[in-house]
Structure formats: C-alpha cells, structure tokens
Amino acid sequence: MIKKILVTITVVLCMTLLACDDEMLSVKEKAENASAEVCECMKKNSLSYCKDELNKKYGSYANNNDFIKAFNNVNNCGATIFTEKK
C-alpha cells in the first residue's frame, strides 16, 4: 500500500515538473522556441498569421530586448521581430 502511494506521489510530482517546464526556461530559450514555432507555422500559414499567433503566446516579451535579439539571431525562415515605437 505504501509503495502505491509513493509511486502515485512520484508520478504526480514528475507530471507537475514537466508541466512547469516552460516557466523554468530562460528568455533566450523561450525566444528560440518561439522562433522555431514561427518557422513551423509558416510552412502552412502566412507570416502575418504566424506573427499574430506569436503575439498571443509570447506577447509578454514584446518589449524584452533579450527576447527579440535571441529570436532574430536563431530565426532561419525570414521572420524577424522588433518593437514598434509609437
């Protein structure tokens, strides 16, 4: 019985850690993931659609220069991002 409880707790903890994995990524790693997602999206969709999807998921990094620089450095499908000054 104790083994079953310990196994259950271990599985729950592992799943929790995997679910929170995105929160533990650095800004650079998130930018690299975002770049890969945009390139994958562009295989089937327009650039504007993919940038809209990027904004939905990574909009909180819109003014983060480290994110923008890392995204543009690793992007290999012609998508670049920048901050718009109003």
N, C-alpha and C positions, 0 to 999 in steps of 0.2 A: 504494500500500500504506500509506504513512504517513497519507494522508487518511482511509482506512478506520479506522485505529487511532485517530486523533484524533476522528473522528466517534463511534466507539464509546465512547471515554472521555468525551466531552462528553455523550452520551446517558445514560450511567451516572451521571455527576455530577448531571445535571438530575433524574433519577429519584430519586436519593438525597436531594437537597434537597427535592423535593416530598414524599417520604415522611416527612421530618423536620419538615415544616411545622408540625404540631401541637405539637411540642416548642418551637417558637420563638414561639408565641402567648403573649401576656400573660395574667395571671389574669383580667383583665376580658374579654378576647376569648374565653377558654375558657368563662367564665360566660355570655357572650352566645350562644355556640354551644350550650352545654348547655340554655339556656332555649329556644332555637329547636327543639332536638331534642325536648324535653319537649312543647312545643306540637304539634309534628308527630305525636308518638307518641299524644297524647291524642285525635287525630282518629279513631283506630281502637281505642284501648285505654283502660283505666281509669286514673285518676290514680295509684292505688297501684302498678299495674304499671309505669307510666312512671317513677315515683319510684324503684322498685326498679332499673330499667334505668339511671337517672341515677346511683344509688349504685354500680352495678357499674362504670360508666365514669369517674365523677368522684368516687369515694369518698375519694380522697386530699385533696380540698378540703373535706371535711366540717367542719373547724374553721377554715377560712380565711374570716375576716370580709369581706375584699375580694371574694372569690368570691361569697359569699352576698348581699352588698349589690348587686353588679353583676347577679347573676341576677335578684333580685327587682325591681330597677329597670327592667330591659328586658322582663320577662315580661309578656305581654299575653293570656294564656289562663287566668289564675286559679290558676296553680301558684306557690306560694311555698315557700321552703325556710328552715330555721332550724336552729340547733344545739340538740340535746337535752341538757339538763343532768341528770346522774344524781345 
